[in-house]
């Protein structure tokens, strides 16, 4: 296998278990990997999967002015490389369309990557088609080697079309994890770039079958309330304000408890909203947890809820990996019909969906699920079967392996 550098925005990150799982899957498939991150980790915890990854990790300067000597040496050492001037020409054209410090930072980080290039590495793969792909694209030109990309959600929908087109055409191939993202990128590529649909999938050995029978809670017993869980960062696109508002509109006669898992900038705001809605005594805020702790929470719960939305700047989820994880544990889901969610959740077949930004509709679905243990069990069984038949990560790893091998063959 050709040694491959994987460029990441940050590593490790609790919110990106799908990336860590893919890296581990590639290693187990025989890939020799080096991880290069644009940012140091900020999470206090890490998932067990990160500890199983053997690839070395290197960090580029997050801000160029913080490591000026390193950046200057990198640029100076690259001056004799013909590729530097090709990359510089591309960078200057990009800077004319995006005159920002961020653009300069990506070129400087690419220069450092090339100057400190891992021995014998011969390919670059970026996770996310926005900033990591900018670094990968510039470095590819500087080094005159090929690169590929995995595009996900925010990076697709908040990037300018001109930049997406340029990267799709420059990379050997791009994969994305939802059909909506695939259709959008395919249209932009217009036949001049390879775009493939590749669901992340789960390591179903790690998320083995949950064999226990869940209690038939129906919200009538104050001493045994229905347990609702949600996992996700407290950011706008997750729609937690909608979820909390929906919970506040449930009949007072229904007994439930809600657990939120995750960090995020809006946590104080959401806690304040929960208090103002009179929900504080029914909610547990667990903060960021590792994958083992999250799995245990799925198994203790009766219902998963996530009110995803599209924000004003176009940001949105793809198919949230946490929905796939919860589904693998026979946990019924209430969510919204945006992006890739309907690719797993079919309304009233494998879960319950409503339009985004509609707390009344969301409350109606949660209420139906709370009072219907038989419905939850039917939906949970159906969605688990779909996950285990269509979202096994071995399929996605095999697809990626084939794409890498074909691209490498063309580069010889």
Secondary structure, 3 states (H helix, E strand, C coil): CCEEEEEEEECCCHHHHHHHHHHHHHHHCCCCEEEEEEECCCCCCCCHHHHHCCCEEEECCCCHHHHHHHHHHHHHHCCCCHHHHHHHHHHHHHHHHCCCHHHHHHHHHHHHHHHCCCCCEEEEEEECCCHHHHHHHHHHHHHCCCEEEEECCHHHHCCCHHHHHHHHHHCCCEEECCHHHHHHHHHHHCCCCCEEECCCCECCCCCCCCCCCCCCCCCCCCCCCEEEEEECCCCHHHCHHHHHHHHHCCCCCCCEEEEEECCCCCHHHHHHHHHHCCCHHHEEEEECCCHHHHHHHHHHCCEEECCCCCCCCCCCCCCCHHHHHHHHCCCCEEEECCCCHHHCCCECCCEEEECCCCHHHHHHHHHHHHHCHHHHHHHHHHHHHHHHHHCEHHHHHHHHHHHHHHHHHHHC
